Amino acid sequence: MKTLFAATIRGILENPAITEINIRSGPGTSFSLVSKAPVGVSGLPVLAVRADNDGRHFQNKLYQWLQLQFPDGQSGWARDDLIEVQGDGTAFGYGLVHVRTFAFLLKRVESVAVPVPAPPVPVVAAPLPTPAAAPIRAPAAVSATCTAYINMRDGLNARSGPGITFAQVMRAARGMSFTVQEARLEAGGTFKWVRGSISGQSIWIREDLLCFEGDVEAFGLGKNDTYPAPMQQRWWVRGFTGLDGHWGWDFGAATGEPIYAGPQGGLVIASVECSKCTGGRSFKHYGLQLSDPSALNDPAWNFGYGHYVIVRYLNDQLPVSTRSWLSQNGLGGVHLFAMYAHLNSRVVSAGQTLSSRAIIGTCGDTGNSEATHLHLELRASLNPNDTNWATMKRHLLDPVILFGH
């Protein structure tokens, strides 16, 4: 069963005063305005996708327009820089979009109809002798070894089949590992489930709850060349869910656990102290609730990030798989900027060039934090000298394109 390809009205994040967007009668601003859609409306089925009728573009990337179905039964066209999409976009040239993604970032491949030639005039010829049938060979077995590790702090549920509808067969504790036997996409879902065996029990666990070592590509679980996780002793807490959810990855660890830069080094763009975080303080130390709106908008709290460091990784420093993904999604040539937030301490300064796997700070519990952890966030810019983290938000990315966990 295919997942619905659906849109969410995103608006312009840099301008929260815009609370609705224009919906037009066709794929371009030259078409008449038919309605307005409020920001935040989600689950709108995509009916069709067309390139901008007038050839309008941004930085040489042509805008795409998506025809959306609205709850009142009406339909209309919205430009891709104003919406997010998720689901099976194969029919529209996008492929499978696992998490809700800013549509403008996606690369669309339009299918080209191949003309079918007229059938040839049959020619009567003498029958040829029947050749001996070639033996049918079984496909070569995949010779690959990949190990999966349980890295959730409190362990996780292992199931009897590839999906949450299957029965729980055991509780797998942090630190357990198993050899990957196969990986399979769950029915109607967007995640793969990994099969293995622990203590003689056959189990299935969802791919995003595991970390891997070995030939992950043979099982379609990731890339072998991504940067390692920023901490050695860590556990997985949660991942990226998009602009309206969680903007990065969270790793749990002990206070003071060293945090490392990438294997190709990097440049420190910012190393910022949180004036209200001295002594390792977070919101809770001031009696504030997690995600308190006033604190999140307070520069003294570094807008909730606590002590943080931002490191730039130049495009030519990036793994081949990362550059390939960026090119396929209309971001060829961009440079990546990683924020390491909620730190306990910082040991680097802005402008500092880092060596391979240099320590940039230690894990902490500062800012909008309820326990010691590292928040890892990734953004992109075409300008290698960009220092405006806020405007890079239009290119907020899932760290999975660069990092392993």
C-alpha positions in Angstrom: 0.0 0.0 0.0 1.4 3.4 -1.0 1.5 6.3 1.4 -0.4 9.4 0.4 1.7 12.2 -1.0 0.4 15.2 1.0 1.3 18.8 1.6 1.4 21.1 4.6 1.1 24.9 4.2 4.5 26.2 5.4 4.4 29.9 4.6 7.6 31.9 5.0 9.2 31.0 8.3 11.4 34.2 8.2 8.2 36.3 8.2 5.7 35.0 10.8 3.4 37.9 10.0 2.4 36.0 6.9 -0.4 33.7 8.1 -1.8 32.5 4.7 -0.6 31.9 1.2 -2.1 32.5 -2.3 -3.6 29.6 -4.1 -3.8 30.0 -7.9 -5.7 28.5 -10.8 -2.6 27.2 -12.5 1.2 26.7 -12.0 2.4 30.3 -11.9 1.8 33.8 -10.5 0.3 34.8 -13.8 -2.7 32.6 -13.1 -5.7 34.0 -11.2 -6.0 33.9 -7.5 -8.7 31.4 -6.4 -8.3 31.3 -2.6 -6.0 31.7 0.3 -4.8 28.8 2.5 -3.8 29.4 6.2 -0.3 28.4 7.3 -0.3 25.2 9.2 -3.0 23.3 7.3 -1.7 19.8 6.6 -2.7 16.5 5.0 -3.6 18.1 1.7 -3.4 15.5 -1.1 -1.2 16.4 -4.1 -3.0 16.0 -7.4 -0.4 17.1 -9.9 3.0 18.9 -10.1 4.1 21.3 -12.8 7.2 23.5 -13.4 6.6 27.2 -13.1 4.7 28.3 -16.2 6.8 31.5 -16.5 10.2 29.9 -15.8 10.6 31.7 -12.5 13.4 30.5 -10.3 15.6 31.1 -7.3 19.4 30.8 -7.6 18.8 28.9 -10.9 16.5 26.4 -9.3 13.1 26.4 -11.1 10.1 26.7 -8.9 7.6 23.8 -9.0 3.9 24.2 -8.4 1.7 21.6 -6.7 -2.0 21.2 -7.2 -3.6 20.5 -3.9 -6.9 19.1 -2.8 -8.6 21.1 0.0 -11.1 19.8 2.5 -13.9 21.8 0.9 -13.5 19.8 -2.3 -11.8 22.7 -4.2 -8.3 22.4 -5.6 -5.6 24.9 -6.5 -1.9 25.4 -7.1 0.7 26.4 -4.5 4.4 27.1 -5.1 7.0 24.7 -3.6 8.8 27.3 -1.6 5.6 27.8 0.5 4.8 24.2 1.4 6.3 21.0 2.9 5.5 17.5 1.6 5.7 13.9 2.8 4.8 10.5 1.5 5.1 8.6 -1.8 5.9 11.2 -4.4 7.1 8.7 -7.0 4.2 9.5 -9.4 5.2 13.2 -9.4 9.0 12.7 -9.8 10.0 13.1 -6.2 10.4 9.5 -5.0 9.6 8.5 -1.4 9.8 11.4 1.1 10.2 9.8 4.5 9.8 12.9 6.7 8.0 16.1 6.1 10.4 18.2 4.0 10.5 21.7 2.6 9.3 21.0 -1.0 11.7 23.5 -2.6 14.7 21.5 -1.3 13.6 18.4 -3.2 14.8 17.5 -6.7 12.0 16.6 -9.1 12.7 14.3 -12.1 10.0 14.8 -14.7 9.2 11.6 -16.6 9.6 11.8 -20.4 7.3 9.9 -22.6 9.1 7.6 -25.0 7.4 7.3 -28.3 6.4 3.8 -29.2 7.5 2.8 -32.7 5.1 1.3 -35.1 5.3 -2.5 -35.2 7.5 -3.8 -38.0 6.0 -5.6 -41.0 6.3 -9.3 -40.3 8.8 -11.1 -42.5 8.3 -14.8 -43.2 11.6 -16.7 -42.9 12.7 -20.2 -42.6 12.6 -21.5 -39.0 15.9 -21.4 -37.2 17.1 -24.4 -35.1 16.2 -24.1 -31.4 19.3 -23.4 -29.4 20.0 -25.5 -26.3 18.5 -23.9 -23.2 20.9 -22.1 -21.0 20.9 -23.3 -17.4 19.0 -20.9 -15.0 21.4 -19.7 -12.3 20.3 -18.6 -8.9 21.3 -15.0 -8.0 24.6 -14.7 -6.2 24.3 -14.6 -2.5 25.1 -11.2 -0.9 28.3 -11.5 1.1 28.0 -8.7 3.6 28.3 -8.3 7.3 26.5 -5.7 9.3 26.0 -5.4 13.0 23.2 -3.5 14.7 23.5 -2.1 18.2 20.8 -1.1 20.6 21.7 2.4 21.6 18.5 3.7 23.3 19.1 4.6 26.9 16.2 2.5 28.3 16.2 -0.2 25.6 13.4 -0.8 23.1 10.8 -3.2 22.0 11.7 -5.9 19.6 8.8 -7.4 17.5 7.9 -10.5 15.7 7.6 -8.8 12.3 8.4 -5.6 10.4 5.9 -3.2 12.0 4.4 -1.9 15.2 1.3 -4.1 14.6 3.4 -7.2 15.3 3.7 -8.6 18.8 6.4 -7.6 21.1 8.7 -10.6 21.6 11.3 -9.1 24.0 12.7 -5.9 25.5 16.1 -5.4 24.0 18.5 -3.6 26.4 21.0 -0.9 25.6 24.3 -2.4 24.6 22.8 -5.6 23.0 23.8 -6.3 19.4 23.0 -8.7 16.6 24.0 -9.5 13.0 21.6 -8.0 10.4 19.9 -10.7 8.3 17.6 -8.5 6.3 15.9 -5.2 6.2 12.4 -4.7 4.9 10.1 -1.6 4.5 7.0 -1.9 6.7 3.7 -2.2 4.9 2.3 1.3 4.2 5.1 2.9 6.1 8.3 4.9 5.5 10.8 3.1 7.8 12.7 -0.1 7.2 12.7 -2.8 9.9 15.8 -4.9 10.6 15.7 -8.6 11.3 18.2 -10.4 13.4 18.5 -12.8 16.4 19.2 -12.1 20.1 19.7 -15.1 22.4 18.1 -17.4 19.8 15.0 -15.2 19.5 14.2 -13.9 16.0 13.4 -10.2 16.3 12.6 -7.1 14.2 13.6 -3.5 15.2 13.0 -0.3 13.3 16.1 1.1 11.6 16.0 4.6 13.2 16.3 3.1 16.7 19.6 1.3 15.9 23.1 2.2 15.1 25.2 0.1 12.7 28.7 -1.0 12.0 29.8 -2.8 8.8 28.3 -3.0 5.3 25.1 -1.0 5.8 24.7 -0.2 2.1 24.3 -3.9 1.3 21.0 -3.9 3.3 19.9 -0.4 2.1 20.3 1.0 5.6 22.6 3.9 5.0 26.0 4.9 3.8 29.5 3.7 4.9 31.2 7.0 4.4 29.2 9.3 6.7 30.8 11.2 9.6 30.8 9.2 12.9 28.6 10.3 15.7 30.0 13.3 17.6 30.4 11.4 20.9 31.9 8.0 21.7 29.9 7.1 24.9 26.3 8.1 24.1 22.8 6.8 23.5 20.2 7.7 21.0 17.3 9.9 22.3 15.4 11.2 19.3 15.7 12.3 15.7 14.8 15.0 13.2 11.1 15.6 12.5 11.1 18.8 10.5 10.5 22.5 10.9 7.3 22.1 12.9 8.9 19.4 15.2 12.4 18.6 16.4 15.0 20.4 14.3 17.9 18.0 14.8 19.2 14.9 16.6 19.6 14.4 20.4 22.2 12.2 21.9 22.2 11.4 25.6 25.5 11.1 27.5 27.2 11.8 30.8 28.0 15.5 31.7 31.4 16.3 30.4 31.5 13.6 27.6 33.8 15.0 24.9 32.2 16.2 21.6 34.2 15.7 18.4 34.2 17.6 15.1 34.1 15.7 11.8 37.0 13.6 10.4 38.0 16.2 7.8 38.2 19.0 10.3 36.2 22.2 9.9 36.0 25.9 10.7 34.4 27.2 13.9 31.9 29.8 12.7 30.5 30.6 16.2 31.3 29.6 19.8 28.7 31.3 22.0 28.3 31.4 25.8 24.8 31.5 27.2 24.8 34.3 29.9 22.0 32.6 31.9 23.6 29.2 31.7 26.6 29.7 34.0 27.2 26.7 36.2 25.5 24.4 33.7 22.0 25.9 34.2 19.0 25.1 32.1 15.4 26.4 32.1 14.5 24.1 35.0 17.0 25.7 37.3 15.1 29.0 37.0 11.7 27.3 37.5 10.8 27.5 33.8 8.9 24.8 31.9 10.6 23.1 28.9 10.1 25.2 25.7 9.0 28.2 27.7 8.1 30.7 24.9 9.6 33.8 26.6 12.9 32.0 27.3 13.1 30.6 23.7 12.9 34.2 22.5 15.5 35.5 25.0 19.0 36.1 23.6 20.4 35.7 27.1 19.4 32.0 26.8 20.8 31.9 23.3 17.2 31.3 22.2 17.2 28.0 24.2 20.3 26.5 22.7 22.4 27.1 25.8 26.2 27.1 25.2 26.8 26.2 21.6 29.4 25.8 18.8 28.7 26.0 15.1 31.2 24.3 12.7 31.3 24.8 8.9 32.2 21.8 6.7 33.1 22.8 3.2 31.5 21.0 0.3 34.7 19.3 -0.7 35.2 18.0 2.8 31.8 16.2 2.7 31.4 12.4 2.1 30.6 11.4 -1.4 27.1 10.1 -0.4 26.4 13.5 1.2 27.4 15.5 -1.9 25.4 13.1 -4.0 22.2 13.6 -1.9 22.7 17.4 -1.9 23.0 17.4 -5.7 20.0 15.2 -6.2 18.0 17.5 -4.0 18.9 20.8 -5.8 21.6 21.8 -3.3 24.7 20.9 -5.2 27.8 22.8 -4.0 26.4 24.0 -0.7 28.4 23.9 2.5 27.1 22.4 5.7 26.9 24.1 9.1 26.5 21.9 12.2 25.4 23.3 15.6 26.4 21.5 18.7 24.1 22.8 21.5 23.3 22.5 25.2 27.0 22.2 25.9 28.6 22.1 29.4 31.8 23.7 28.1 33.4 25.0 24.9 37.0 24.6 24.1 37.2 26.3 20.7 36.8 29.9 19.4 35.2 31.5 16.4 37.6 31.5 13.4 39.5 28.5 14.6 40.4 25.9 12.0 39.9 22.4 13.4 41.9 19.2 12.9 40.4 15.9 12.3 38.1 14.8 15.1 39.1 17.8 17.3 37.3 18.2 20.6 35.0 21.2 20.4 33.4 21.0 23.8 31.6 18.7 26.3 28.1 17.5 26.7 25.9 19.4 29.1 22.5 20.4 30.3 22.2 24.1 29.4 19.3 26.2 27.9 16.1 24.4 26.9 17.1 21.0 28.2 15.7 18.6 30.7 18.7 16.3 31.0 22.3 16.1 29.8 22.4 15.7 26.1 23.8 17.0 22.8 21.5 18.6 20.3 23.0 18.3 16.8 21.4 20.5 14.1 22.4 20.9 10.4 21.8 23.7 8.0 23.2 24.6 4.5 24.4 27.7 2.7 26.0 28.3 -0.7 28.1 31.0 0.9 31.1 29.4 2.7 31.5 32.6 4.8 27.9 32.7 5.9 27.5 33.4 9.6 23.8 34.1 9.7 22.4 30.9 11.4 18.8 32.3 11.3 18.6 32.8 7.6 20.1 29.3 7.0 16.9 27.9 8.5 15.4 27.7 5.0 17.9 24.9 4.4 17.4 23.0 7.6 18.4 19.4 7.0 18.2 16.0 8.7 21.6 15.3 10.1 21.3 11.7 8.7 22.7 13.0 5.4 26.1 13.7 7.1 26.3 11.8 10.4 25.9 8.3 11.6 24.4 7.6 15.1 
